[in-house]
Amino acid sequence: MGEAFVRSALENGVNESRAATAAAGWGADRRVIARTDDGDAGHAWALRWDDAANASEFVVAFQEYRAAHAMETDTAIRLTHVTDETVVVLAGDPGFVDAATANGTSDRVTVTVNTQNSS
């Protein structure tokens, strides 16, 4: 998706300079779309940052973005850490977000959806 996409997405909830600062340490990312056996759909967006400080900067800005849009959507969103430099944004139907877990390394992230554990 890229640093420009991260900055642009965050600008919808934080000011432009805050979004630029939060996106500046972007290293790589990948987004996949998944669906549970029950049909709940969602996105898993793994972002690797240049270092832990840049990852933390993104997390704080992303939380501000979420707070700005908390009442506007029925989409569930959860952010989880895989490593100090890697975070995963899980978004979509609540059944997907509840059932998804992310783990791995900064080089390889695995997202698993276990519908037996979902509510």
PyMOL commands that set and color helices and strands:
alter all, ss='L'
color gray80, all
select helices_A, chain A and resi 3-10+16-23+52-68+94-99+115-117
alter helices_A, ss='H'
color red, helices_A
select strands_A, chain A and resi 26-35+41-49+76-81+86-92+100-104+109-113
alter strands_A, ss='S'
color yellow, strands_A
deselect
rebuild
show_as cartoon
